[in-house]
């Protein structure tokens, strides 16, 4: 078997995962049973390009952990032979990535303009932020909190009725470029807020008494790149000194156990922590805004995909947060609310213990700033489509997630501190 591994390594072709066609690329799910099988996956990752979807780094793999990863077309049969020979439990989640990629766009809403039921590119989202604010001046205002590495303005929407001394909830989407369902939810949330204000009693109360800051896409440059060059791109697009590898993982770039567990100091790694905390203009802009509004921001929600999880601190340590019981009961109730619509099952708990350790994340950072209600959503699905969730699932995904967000927001409103 090790001979087969060496053969795969030796036959390394020049085709890289960055190739724009994903034809024939496969996504495997494996369940390593012991340390030896974990070692095989580590060796595989050392001799060829492997894109780990879950967990997001080979270093986090442990026995009995479900692992999803993508390999280039030329290697997929060799990898499958290897998995068979090693006796590792595996399945092919996605047989042809390009076909899955094309199948994302199955929405009935085929329109060149903005739609809440399809994936919108950045220019469309940027124009939408201006439109939604212009059309709802008494509820929505737009500001710019910074600009990206490539010079794009970072638009923030503030939603709520004007009032004195209002507390706020901060929500962001699109930390990781390829998680397209995430920005789709931020847009959906804003739509629901403006369309149901005055009709839905919970939304009306929330917007009368709280403000919501919504950052529709954090990692705009990366998001643009997923539309123009590489649908599977994850990181920012900044240059790294002394390396040909581009980008930092923005959700490993904050000063919360920075660059320790579950983050990499290698610029080529998908979980690269950056040259320093807040080295990325995007994370710095976000962190600066939250620091400036710490007296009013009482909850922080960050939206990712995939896995159907509702997580809270900590991810950079196995220690539990001081209000663990409260956060756990909120997550439990919010997950139940979410499941009430389509019976979508979410797992909830502290990040490190529930999935895997990851240092430098925004939820831990916000919590350590004193925002005691801090949650990360990992939206649909559990791997059948992974990052390529079809557009036909945008509406149900957003509808159910909204129930959980409303529950959390209402709880925060009733427990202001």
C-alpha positions as CSV (number, residue, x, y, z in Angstrom):
1,X,0.0,0.0,0.0
2,X,2.8,2.4,0.8
3,X,4.3,1.5,-2.6
4,X,1.0,2.6,-4.1
5,X,1.2,5.9,-2.2
6,X,4.7,6.6,-3.5
7,X,3.6,5.8,-7.0
8,X,0.8,8.4,-6.7
9,X,3.3,10.9,-5.5
10,X,5.8,10.1,-8.3
11,X,3.2,10.4,-11.0
12,X,2.3,13.9,-9.9
13,X,1.1,15.7,-12.9
14,X,1.2,19.5,-13.4
15,X,-2.6,19.7,-13.2
16,X,-3.4,21.6,-10.0
17,X,-6.6,22.1,-8.0
18,X,-6.6,25.7,-9.2
19,X,-7.6,24.5,-12.7
20,X,-10.7,26.3,-13.8
21,X,-12.5,23.1,-14.9
22,X,-13.4,20.7,-12.2
23,X,-14.3,18.0,-14.6
24,X,-13.7,14.6,-13.1
25,X,-12.6,15.9,-9.7
26,X,-14.1,13.9,-6.9
27,X,-15.0,14.6,-3.3
28,X,-14.5,11.6,-1.0
29,X,-15.8,11.0,2.5
30,X,-13.6,8.7,4.6
31,X,-13.8,7.5,8.2
32,X,-10.4,6.6,9.4
33,X,-10.6,4.0,12.2
34,X,-7.2,4.2,13.7
35,X,-3.9,6.1,13.8
36,X,-2.5,4.2,10.9
37,X,-5.4,5.2,8.6
38,X,-5.0,8.8,9.8
39,X,-1.3,8.5,8.9
40,X,-2.2,7.4,5.4
41,X,-4.3,10.5,4.9
42,X,-1.5,12.7,6.2
43,X,0.9,11.1,3.8
44,X,-1.5,11.4,0.9
45,X,-1.8,15.2,1.6
46,X,2.0,15.4,1.7
47,X,2.5,14.0,-1.8
48,X,-0.4,15.6,-3.7
49,X,-2.8,18.5,-3.5
50,X,-5.7,17.6,-1.4
51,X,-8.4,20.1,-0.6
52,X,-9.9,19.3,2.8
53,X,-13.6,20.4,3.0
54,X,-14.1,19.0,6.5
55,X,-12.2,19.3,8.7
56,X,-10.4,22.2,6.9
57,X,-6.9,20.9,7.5
58,X,-5.3,17.4,7.5
59,X,-3.7,18.2,10.9
60,X,-7.1,18.1,12.5
61,X,-7.9,14.6,11.5
62,X,-8.4,12.1,14.3
63,X,-9.6,8.4,14.3
64,X,-13.4,8.0,13.9
65,X,-13.7,11.5,12.4
66,X,-15.7,12.0,9.2
67,X,-13.4,13.5,6.6
68,X,-14.4,15.1,3.3
69,X,-11.8,16.0,0.8
70,X,-11.4,16.9,-2.9
71,X,-8.8,15.5,-5.3
72,X,-7.9,16.4,-8.9
73,X,-9.3,14.2,-11.7
74,X,-6.0,12.6,-12.7
75,X,-5.5,11.3,-9.1
76,X,-9.0,10.2,-8.2
77,X,-8.7,6.6,-9.3
78,X,-5.4,6.2,-7.6
79,X,-6.8,7.6,-4.4
80,X,-9.8,5.3,-4.6
81,X,-7.5,2.3,-5.1
82,X,-5.5,3.4,-2.1
83,X,-8.6,3.7,0.1
84,X,-9.7,0.3,-1.0
85,X,-6.3,-1.3,-0.3
86,X,-6.0,0.4,3.1
87,X,-9.4,-1.0,4.1
88,X,-10.6,2.5,5.0
89,X,-14.3,3.1,5.0
90,X,-15.1,5.6,2.2
91,X,-17.7,6.8,-0.1
92,X,-17.6,9.1,-3.2
93,X,-19.7,12.1,-2.1
94,X,-19.4,14.0,-5.4
95,X,-18.4,11.9,-8.5
96,X,-17.9,14.9,-10.8
97,X,-17.4,18.2,-9.3
98,X,-18.0,20.2,-12.5
99,X,-21.4,18.6,-12.8
100,X,-22.2,19.5,-9.2
101,X,-21.0,23.0,-9.9
102,X,-23.2,23.4,-12.9
103,X,-26.2,21.9,-11.0
104,X,-26.0,24.6,-8.3
105,X,-27.7,27.0,-10.7
106,X,-31.1,25.2,-10.7
107,X,-33.1,28.1,-9.5
108,X,-36.3,29.0,-11.4
109,X,-35.4,32.7,-10.8
110,X,-33.3,33.2,-13.9
111,X,-32.9,36.9,-14.0
112,X,-29.9,39.2,-14.6
113,X,-31.0,41.3,-11.7
114,X,-30.7,40.6,-8.0
115,X,-32.7,37.6,-6.6
116,X,-33.1,36.3,-3.1
117,X,-33.4,32.8,-4.5
118,X,-30.3,32.6,-6.5
119,X,-26.6,33.2,-5.9
120,X,-25.7,36.8,-6.7
121,X,-22.2,37.9,-7.7
122,X,-20.5,40.8,-5.8
123,X,-21.5,43.6,-8.2
124,X,-25.1,42.5,-7.9
125,X,-24.9,42.4,-4.1
126,X,-23.2,45.8,-3.9
127,X,-25.9,47.4,-6.0
128,X,-28.5,45.7,-3.9
129,X,-27.1,47.2,-0.7
130,X,-27.6,50.6,-2.2
131,X,-31.1,49.8,-3.4
132,X,-32.4,48.3,-0.2
133,X,-31.2,51.3,1.8
134,X,-32.7,53.8,-0.7
135,X,-36.0,51.9,-0.8
136,X,-36.3,51.6,3.0
137,X,-34.8,54.9,4.4
138,X,-36.7,54.6,7.7
139,X,-35.4,51.1,8.4
140,X,-32.1,50.7,6.5
141,X,-28.9,52.7,6.2
142,X,-25.7,51.8,4.4
143,X,-22.1,52.7,5.4
144,X,-18.6,51.7,4.4
145,X,-16.5,50.3,7.2
146,X,-13.3,49.8,5.2
147,X,-12.0,48.4,2.0
148,X,-10.6,45.1,0.9
149,X,-7.0,44.2,-0.1
150,X,-8.0,44.8,-3.8
151,X,-9.7,48.1,-2.9
152,X,-13.4,47.1,-2.8
153,X,-15.6,49.0,-0.4
154,X,-17.0,46.9,2.5
155,X,-20.6,47.8,2.8
156,X,-22.4,47.5,6.1
157,X,-26.2,47.7,6.5
158,X,-27.8,48.9,9.7
159,X,-31.4,47.8,10.1
160,X,-33.8,49.1,12.7
161,X,-36.1,51.9,13.6
162,X,-34.3,55.0,14.8
163,X,-34.4,55.3,18.6
164,X,-32.3,56.4,21.6
165,X,-29.7,54.2,23.2
166,X,-30.5,51.1,21.2
167,X,-28.5,48.0,21.6
168,X,-27.4,46.0,18.6
169,X,-26.7,42.6,17.1
170,X,-23.8,42.2,14.6
171,X,-24.1,39.6,11.9
172,X,-21.7,38.8,9.1
173,X,-21.6,36.4,6.2
174,X,-19.1,35.3,3.6
175,X,-15.9,34.9,5.7
176,X,-14.9,32.0,3.5
177,X,-15.2,32.8,-0.2
178,X,-16.6,29.5,-1.4
179,X,-19.5,29.3,1.2
180,X,-22.0,30.9,-1.1
181,X,-25.1,30.0,0.9
182,X,-23.7,32.3,3.7
183,X,-24.0,35.7,1.9
184,X,-27.4,34.5,0.5
185,X,-28.6,34.3,4.1
186,X,-27.5,37.8,5.0
187,X,-29.4,39.1,2.0
188,X,-32.5,37.0,2.9
189,X,-32.4,38.3,6.5
190,X,-32.4,41.9,5.4
191,X,-35.3,41.2,2.9
192,X,-37.4,39.6,5.7
193,X,-36.7,42.5,8.1
194,X,-37.9,45.1,5.7
195,X,-40.8,43.1,4.2
196,X,-42.3,41.8,7.5
197,X,-41.7,44.9,9.7
198,X,-45.2,45.9,10.9
199,X,-46.6,42.5,10.0
200,X,-44.5,40.0,12.0
201,X,-44.7,40.9,15.7
202,X,-41.3,39.4,16.6
203,X,-39.5,41.2,13.7
204,X,-41.4,44.4,14.5
205,X,-40.4,44.3,18.2
206,X,-36.8,43.4,17.4
207,X,-36.4,46.3,14.9
208,X,-38.1,48.7,17.2
209,X,-35.9,47.9,20.1
210,X,-32.6,46.7,18.6
211,X,-30.4,47.6,15.6
212,X,-28.9,44.9,13.4
213,X,-25.6,45.5,11.7
214,X,-25.3,43.2,8.7
215,X,-22.1,42.7,6.8
216,X,-23.3,40.8,3.7
217,X,-19.8,39.6,2.6
218,X,-16.6,39.9,4.7
219,X,-14.2,38.4,2.2
220,X,-15.3,40.2,-0.9
221,X,-12.1,39.7,-2.9
222,X,-12.2,36.0,-2.3
223,X,-15.9,35.9,-3.2
224,X,-15.3,37.7,-6.5
225,X,-12.5,35.2,-7.2
226,X,-14.9,32.3,-6.7
227,X,-17.1,33.8,-9.5
228,X,-14.3,34.6,-11.9
229,X,-11.5,32.1,-11.4
230,X,-11.8,29.3,-8.9
231,X,-15.2,28.4,-7.3
232,X,-13.4,26.5,-4.6
233,X,-11.3,29.4,-3.3
234,X,-11.5,30.0,0.5
235,X,-9.1,32.6,1.7
236,X,-8.6,36.3,1.1
237,X,-6.6,37.5,-2.0
238,X,-3.7,39.3,-0.3
239,X,-0.1,38.7,-1.2
240,X,2.1,37.0,1.3
241,X,5.7,38.2,1.6
242,X,8.2,35.6,0.6
243,X,5.7,33.2,-0.7
244,X,4.0,32.6,-4.1
245,X,0.9,31.4,-2.2
246,X,-1.9,33.9,-2.0
247,X,-4.3,34.7,0.8
248,X,-5.0,34.3,4.5
249,X,-7.9,32.4,6.2
250,X,-9.8,35.4,7.6
251,X,-11.4,33.2,10.2
252,X,-8.0,32.3,11.6
253,X,-6.8,35.9,11.5
254,X,-8.3,37.4,14.7
255,X,-6.6,37.8,18.1
256,X,-8.2,34.8,19.8
257,X,-5.5,32.2,20.5
258,X,-4.1,33.4,17.2
259,X,-2.1,30.8,15.2
260,X,-2.3,28.1,17.8
261,X,-4.7,25.1,17.5
262,X,-6.2,24.4,14.1
263,X,-4.5,27.2,12.3
264,X,-1.4,27.1,10.1
265,X,1.6,29.4,9.9
266,X,2.2,28.3,6.3
267,X,1.0,30.8,3.7
268,X,0.1,27.9,1.4
269,X,-2.2,26.3,3.9
270,X,-6.0,26.8,3.6
271,X,-6.0,27.7,7.3
272,X,-3.1,30.1,7.1
273,X,-3.4,32.5,10.1
274,X,-1.8,35.5,8.4
275,X,1.4,37.3,9.3
276,X,-0.1,38.8,12.4
277,X,-3.6,39.1,14.0
278,X,-5.7,41.4,11.8
279,X,-3.1,41.4,9.1
280,X,-6.0,41.3,6.6
281,X,-7.7,44.6,5.8
282,X,-11.1,42.8,5.9
283,X,-10.7,41.4,9.4
284,X,-9.2,44.6,10.7
285,X,-12.1,46.7,9.4
286,X,-14.6,44.3,11.0
287,X,-12.7,44.2,14.3
288,X,-12.3,48.0,14.4
289,X,-16.0,48.5,13.8
290,X,-17.0,46.1,16.6
291,X,-14.5,47.6,19.0
292,X,-15.9,51.1,18.3
293,X,-19.4,49.8,19.0
294,X,-18.7,47.5,21.9
295,X,-20.9,49.4,24.3
296,X,-23.9,48.7,22.1
297,X,-23.3,45.3,20.4
298,X,-24.7,42.6,22.6
299,X,-24.6,39.6,20.3
300,X,-22.4,38.5,17.4
301,X,-23.6,36.0,14.7
302,X,-21.4,34.7,12.0
303,X,-22.7,32.6,9.1
304,X,-20.7,29.8,7.5
305,X,-21.3,26.5,5.7
306,X,-21.5,23.5,5.6
307,X,-22.3,20.9,8.3
308,X,-25.5,22.0,10.0
309,X,-24.0,23.2,13.3
310,X,-24.7,25.9,15.8
311,X,-21.5,26.6,17.6
312,X,-20.4,28.9,20.4
313,X,-17.0,29.6,22.1
314,X,-14.5,28.3,22.5
315,X,-12.8,27.0,19.4
316,X,-9.2,28.0,20.3
317,X,-9.3,26.1,23.6
318,X,-11.2,23.2,25.1
319,X,-12.1,25.3,28.1
320,X,-15.7,26.2,28.3
321,X,-17.0,29.8,28.4
322,X,-18.1,31.2,31.7
323,X,-21.8,31.3,30.6
324,X,-21.6,27.9,29.0
325,X,-25.0,26.7,30.4
326,X,-26.8,29.7,29.1
327,X,-25.2,29.5,25.6
328,X,-25.8,25.8,25.4
329,X,-29.5,26.2,26.3
330,X,-29.9,29.0,23.7
331,X,-28.2,26.9,21.0
332,X,-30.4,23.9,21.9
333,X,-33.6,26.0,21.7
334,X,-32.5,27.8,18.5
335,X,-31.7,24.5,16.9
336,X,-35.1,23.2,17.8
337,X,-36.7,26.3,16.3
338,X,-34.7,25.8,13.1
339,X,-35.7,22.1,12.8
340,X,-39.4,23.0,13.3
341,X,-39.8,24.0,9.7
342,X,-38.1,21.3,7.5
343,X,-36.9,19.0,10.2
344,X,-33.2,19.9,9.4
345,X,-31.1,18.5,12.2
346,X,-28.4,20.7,13.7
347,X,-25.7,19.7,16.2
348,X,-24.8,22.4,18.7
349,X,-22.1,23.0,21.3
350,X,-18.7,24.7,21.9
351,X,-16.6,24.7,18.7
352,X,-13.5,22.8,19.8
353,X,-15.4,20.0,21.4
354,X,-18.2,19.9,18.9
355,X,-16.2,19.8,15.7
356,X,-12.5,20.5,16.0
357,X,-10.2,23.2,17.4
358,X,-9.7,26.4,15.4
359,X,-7.8,29.4,16.7
360,X,-8.3,33.0,15.5
361,X,-12.0,32.8,14.8
362,X,-14.3,35.7,14.9
363,X,-16.8,34.2,17.3
364,X,-14.2,33.6,20.0
365,X,-12.7,37.0,19.4
366,X,-16.1,38.7,19.8
367,X,-16.8,36.7,22.9
368,X,-13.4,37.7,24.4
369,X,-14.3,41.4,23.7
370,X,-17.2,41.0,26.1
371,X,-20.0,40.1,23.7
372,X,-21.4,37.3,25.6
373,X,-23.9,36.0,23.0
374,X,-21.6,34.8,20.2
375,X,-22.6,32.1,17.8
376,X,-21.4,30.5,14.5
377,X,-23.9,28.9,12.2
378,X,-22.7,26.3,9.7
379,X,-25.6,26.1,7.3
380,X,-26.8,23.2,5.0
381,X,-25.9,20.6,4.1
382,X,-24.0,17.7,5.7
383,X,-21.9,17.0,2.6
384,X,-24.1,15.7,-0.2
385,X,-23.4,19.0,-2.0
386,X,-21.0,20.6,0.5
387,X,-20.1,24.1,-0.7
388,X,-22.1,23.6,-3.9
389,X,-25.6,23.8,-2.4
390,X,-28.1,24.1,-5.2
391,X,-30.0,27.4,-5.5
392,X,-33.3,25.5,-5.0
393,X,-32.2,25.1,-1.4
394,X,-31.5,28.8,-0.7
395,X,-35.1,29.5,0.3
396,X,-35.7,26.6,2.7
397,X,-32.2,27.1,4.2
398,X,-32.8,30.8,4.8
399,X,-36.3,30.3,6.1
400,X,-35.2,27.8,8.7
401,X,-32.1,29.7,9.7
402,X,-34.2,32.9,10.1
403,X,-36.2,31.1,12.8
404,X,-33.1,30.4,14.8
405,X,-31.7,33.9,14.4
406,X,-35.0,35.4,15.5
407,X,-35.0,33.1,18.5
408,X,-31.5,34.2,19.5
409,X,-32.2,37.9,18.8
410,X,-35.4,37.8,20.9
411,X,-33.5,36.1,23.7
412,X,-30.8,38.7,23.6
413,X,-33.5,41.5,23.7
414,X,-35.0,39.9,26.9
415,X,-31.5,39.5,28.5
416,X,-29.8,42.8,27.7
417,X,-26.7,43.5,29.8
